[in-house]
Amino acid sequence: MEKRKGKIYIDLDLVEKDWKSAKEILDFLGFFPVRVECLWAEGLLEMVGYSEKFDEVEAGLKPPVYDVNVSYENGKITQIKLSRREE
């Protein structure tokens, strides 16, 4: 897993108002954070870490950014999709 690095962004509102959903998303990814930064002006948490769902990245290269798209129904998560942003 050491080569499967990536960066994701989580909405601060989600973390503050529904932390269980935020945890469910991170659990789905099997995400192990190594750096978390709060971007107050953007209302986001920037998280860099490892996940088996990320692509392999060679040592020394910048980790790619992944979009996490979440579908809800009746206030519950029904689907989580991960897609790598094109550079």
C-alpha positions as a Python dict, from the first residue, in 0.01 Angstrom:
ca = {
    (1, 'M'): (0, 0, 0),
    (2, 'E'): (300, 231, 46),
    (3, 'K'): (287, 336, -322),
    (4, 'R'): (-89, 403, -325),
    (5, 'K'): (-87, 768, -224),
    (6, 'G'): (-346, 1033, -292),
    (7, 'K'): (-505, 1358, -186),
    (8, 'I'): (-874, 1406, -111),
    (9, 'Y'): (-1084, 1696, 10),
    (10, 'I'): (-1366, 1663, 264),
    (11, 'D'): (-1623, 1939, 318),
    (12, 'L'): (-1591, 2093, 666),
    (13, 'D'): (-1970, 2119, 695),
    (14, 'L'): (-1996, 1742, 656),
    (15, 'V'): (-1737, 1683, 927),
    (16, 'E'): (-1898, 1933, 1165),
    (17, 'K'): (-2264, 1839, 1105),
    (18, 'D'): (-2247, 1469, 1015),
    (19, 'W'): (-1912, 1328, 1126),
    (20, 'K'): (-2047, 971, 1103),
    (21, 'S'): (-2092, 1012, 726),
    (22, 'A'): (-1741, 1156, 697),
    (23, 'K'): (-1609, 853, 887),
    (24, 'E'): (-1809, 618, 661),
    (25, 'I'): (-1646, 775, 354),
    (26, 'L'): (-1294, 738, 499),
    (27, 'D'): (-1372, 380, 608),
    (28, 'F'): (-1494, 296, 256),
    (29, 'L'): (-1164, 423, 117),
    (30, 'G'): (-961, 243, 383),
    (31, 'F'): (-790, 581, 408),
    (32, 'F'): (-483, 621, 630),
    (33, 'P'): (-403, 995, 659),
    (34, 'V'): (-45, 1119, 688),
    (35, 'R'): (-123, 1491, 655),
    (36, 'V'): (-444, 1682, 721),
    (37, 'E'): (-477, 2055, 671),
    (38, 'C'): (-782, 2268, 741),
    (39, 'L'): (-845, 2513, 458),
    (40, 'W'): (-1083, 2749, 641),
    (41, 'A'): (-1128, 2992, 352),
    (42, 'E'): (-1239, 2710, 120),
    (43, 'G'): (-1437, 2522, 386),
    (44, 'L'): (-1239, 2202, 325),
    (45, 'L'): (-1011, 1953, 491),
    (46, 'E'): (-721, 1863, 261),
    (47, 'M'): (-610, 1509, 338),
    (48, 'V'): (-305, 1328, 200),
    (49, 'G'): (-265, 962, 273),
    (50, 'Y'): (-279, 602, 159),
    (51, 'S'): (-560, 382, 31),
    (52, 'E'): (-578, 53, -158),
    (53, 'K'): (-827, 230, -386),
    (54, 'F'): (-563, 481, -506),
    (55, 'D'): (-334, 424, -803),
    (56, 'E'): (32, 346, -741),
    (57, 'V'): (262, 650, -744),
    (58, 'E'): (640, 633, -778),
    (59, 'A'): (846, 762, -485),
    (60, 'G'): (914, 1134, -497),
    (61, 'L'): (617, 1218, -721),
    (62, 'K'): (332, 1441, -612),
    (63, 'P'): (25, 1240, -503),
    (64, 'P'): (-272, 1270, -740),
    (65, 'V'): (-598, 1432, -633),
    (66, 'Y'): (-910, 1217, -614),
    (67, 'D'): (-1271, 1334, -618),
    (68, 'V'): (-1501, 1155, -378),
    (69, 'N'): (-1861, 1164, -500),
    (70, 'V'): (-2127, 1063, -252),
    (71, 'S'): (-2493, 986, -323),
    (72, 'Y'): (-2752, 1017, -46),
    (73, 'E'): (-3107, 892, -9),
    (74, 'N'): (-3321, 978, 292),
    (75, 'G'): (-3017, 1126, 465),
    (76, 'K'): (-2808, 809, 430),
    (77, 'I'): (-2515, 734, 203),
    (78, 'T'): (-2617, 500, -78),
    (79, 'Q'): (-2309, 516, -300),
    (80, 'I'): (-1949, 637, -284),
    (81, 'K'): (-1747, 679, -604),
    (82, 'L'): (-1379, 767, -630),
    (83, 'S'): (-1230, 920, -944),
    (84, 'R'): (-881, 1050, -1014),
    (85, 'R'): (-865, 1408, -1136),
    (86, 'E'): (-699, 1465, -1468),
    (87, 'E'): (-393, 1687, -1444),
}
